[in-house]
Amino acid sequence: MTSLDDELRVAVEAAREAGAEVERLKGEGLRFGRKQGWELVTEADLRAAELLHARLTAAFPDTGWLSEEHVDTEDRLAHERVWVVDPIDGTREYLEGVPEYAISVGLVVGGRPALGVVYNPASGELFAGTCLDAEELPESPLLPPRIDLLVGRGEAMWNDLPPLPREAEPRGVGSVAYRLALIAEGRGDMVLTGYGRAEWDVAAGVALCRAAGLRATGVLGDELAFNQPEPDIRGLLVAKPGLHRQMSAFLQRYAVR
């Protein structure tokens, strides 16, 4: 019988191995291009994808697979357990030398995040945990006088954000997986984006946040579902339950019906 402890151990080892290769390639100089005419991809993305796929599928051959750098197939939909992987989340930061990218390895069980590993090889930070039996923190009426709001670097630079309460102070951080890992560790109060994401961008980070008792939903409070035929996430809102409820109510006032 498959054990989450075994899966977590192998996922951590695989993420570290992929991270070492990503850093080695960065030191040698990189070739890069664009997928579908616009999205950046490097040879490090592809090499990390190969390593992660080989390591995880060899150890768990009956688990499905969804990754940014692999051709998606309907086969994964028949699996209860599915790896959801982004070999490098934050490829632009990786190319620019900004240490805010990460290897993101999530495991989904029955459409719910169960395990997350987020590894930032530039800083050496490793975040890992399981969340299937995790419970949300109790709601607290005491909200912070200042909300440390983690958003994308571009969102912060261009103020490309939805209306926010005056207490919110946006802080730009590159990889969304890394942002989620940071708030799961208490190094920020909230992650918010109104932009669509792919499941592989957020599966591991959402698992870490739920393991920490945070509430993770779509930007308007809608439930997140994973291993969907179209693996898209329509925005994201993650915070402690009390803060999440208040921000969700604030955003609902501006939602287009």
Secondary structure, 3 states (H helix, E strand, C coil): CCCHHHHHHHHHHHHHHHHHHHHHHHHHCCCEEEECCCEEEEHHHHHHHHHHHHHHHHHCCCCEEEECCCCCCHHHHHCCEEEEEEEEECHHHHHHCCCCCEEEEEEEECCEEEEEEEEECCCCEEEEEECCCCCCCCCCCCCCCCEEEEECHHHHHCCCCCCCCCCEEEEECCCHHHHHHHHHCCCCCEEEEEEEEEHHHHHHHHHHHHHCCCEEECCCCCCCCCCCCCCEEEEEEEECHHHHHHHHHHHHCCCCC
